[in-house]
């Protein structure tokens, strides 16, 4: 198990280091890979970055507890994501190249031929806080996986993940991240599919598996919670639709599209991306459901450890090594993307005087990684909670603004600031008041951003 796990990590590291053969020692190549990345690489990198440790650790744990109703998260996320792709992705790549913009925050702040400093600074600060928190969740997910399977202290996995992230970033910047993401995405898919196959085979086939799923507990295989009304259930499902749309506000994912070789290739990216994403998400839901049968003693362990524990129960050691590599790869693929995006925010938005300083960008990468490791070691919240929370804030603050900009709507500086601040306040307040159980906070946050725009436009 350890040999296979180590060999795959070395393979990923080798791919990342090999990207240095293509790199150029300048900031544009470090942050945007020279904007010459092929469509399939962009797509697989975006899938790996989007799914992350959240899918292997958080989503599996959520499905273990919630049952089939978790499928609405998948349906809403993919449909919302697709809507966002039609409105934003290709135009985002075109605009970033046209004006030589290297960071997502600077793109938000670009108005009438100049960058508004106040918007750039606010964008940079929000990106730094929530991207680094998001990265901390990925390190925690990797640490949990190693703790459950190899019985190492969780801090070992956290530190090991951080070291790999720095190696990837220093080897080739975002190009190394994208290359390794593509390889990791393939391993993630194979690992999840293998576990699902072994689980169904262990239960005696598909028909017997379905019978056993229906007998887990009342409502486990229901599309909606039995205790909720239909209207309340639909509201929750719609909330996840907004979660998917919120991808347009995620700097670490959007920057992938900014690296694309040409805007006209965005259709090819969509084909690769949604085929891979839908298949992988479906496998994750299936594994999450079956984990409840394999690990029937609910409440005796952290549900977010369901996947590694299930792997150890069903798979031979060498395949546990593959699964562990898949989990770890998922966490690292997102963590390195987050760290690079956070570096971009620091060097372009918060400290723009270092915008073209390649050496300082690398120093920022180290500092951000250390900061995220600190949060991960000291924090005690679940991976699912942290990711969903950070995703909501980033999506609501940036999503409405970037969507309107890509639709060529006139959004002046004051309106942009008002939209960002009001969306953040509503999102944070909604979560603080505990209303997330009614509907995911991203829905009221995004709606607030758009409402502020229409209100100020009528002034």
Phi, psi and omega in degrees: 000313181292322180296313180296316179301312181295321181296319180291323177295321176296323178298314179298316180298320179298320177297317179297316180294324181295338178296342179296340178293336181258350189284155172240140185280067175216164186293323181297319179290323180295320185262334183228011178054033178067008181052052179223026184277137182289153185304316183294326177291317177302315183296309182294326177295317179295321178297312181298318181292320180292319186282304171057194176295341176301320183285314183287324185256303185291310184292321177297317178297319179296316179294322178305318182277315190274330182086206188296337180298343178295346180296335179293332175295318178296309182299311181297317183297314184289317179295314179298319177299317181296318177301316179298322181294324180291330185268331195237312201306304183297320180293327178298313179298319183295315183291320181296322179288319184300320184252008177063039182267131187257346183230155179295320180297320178293328177294319176298322186275356184280118181221127173050047174083005178214160179265125179280118187298319183295320179290318179299317180294315179298317179299317180296317180295315179297317179298315181300311184297311188272333174290321178291324176295318177299316178297322178300323178296323179293317177298321178296320179298315178297320178296320178297318182298314180292324180295321183285325186263318183259354180062030173274159174297142184302328181297332180296314178295323179297311182292319179298318178298319180296320180296316179298320179300314180296321178299313179300311185297317182288333182292315184204019180061221183290336177297317177297320179300315182293316180298313180290326176303316182297315178295318181293325179298320179294315179296321178302314182296313181297317182297315181293317179296320179297316181295319178298317179299312181297322181295314180295319179295320180295331182270001176096016179111174186294316182297315179295324178298316180295321178298315181292325177297320181292339182262005182300302176192164181298126176088355183296325180255023176269146179288336179229151178299129182300329184279352181257151175288163180298320181295320179293321179295318179295322179298319178296317180298319179295325178301323178289334174298319177293328177298318178294318179297330181297353178299333180294346179256011181262103184305321185290337176268316181298329181295335176300317181289334177289342180270354184302145185293329179202139181303329182294343182272007182296330178294320177298320178301315181301316182300309180297313188296308186286332174295312182291316183297312182297316179297315182293318181296319179298318177299319181296318178298316180300314179296318179300318179295314183289336179298333180290333176279314181295319180245076190282346184277071182299136178096352182267356181205167177291120181304335180287356174260008185302317184294307179297323179293319178297320179298316181294331181284326189252328192261151169294159188306317184294328177283333172297323176298319177296315180298316179298319177296322178297316178297310182297321178298320180298318181292318183289323182299326178275320182300317181292326177295318180295318181295317178296317179296322178293321175300318178299319180295318180293312187280338182254329188251317182271319178236070185297345178295344179255019186306319183250018180265101185298318182294316179296324177301320179291323177297316177301321179301316179295314182297318180294319179298316178297320179297315180294321177298319178300315178298317182296318181289328184265339184282160179224011179277162180288156178300317181301313181299314183294314182296313181298323181290310180296319178301318182296313183295312180298318182293320182283326181288317185261330187304303181300319182296310183292327178296312179296322179296318181288340175271008177064032174275145180283112179233101184285175186298315181296319178295319179300312179298317180297318179297314182295314183292314182295320179296319179296316181298314180296316181296311180295319180295318180300316179293317182298323181281355178079020182274003180296337178289340179277309176203143180304133187300344179294327181297305178295329180294313179294316179299322178298315179302313180292322179296320178298320179299311182292326178293317182284334178291332181275356182293000000 
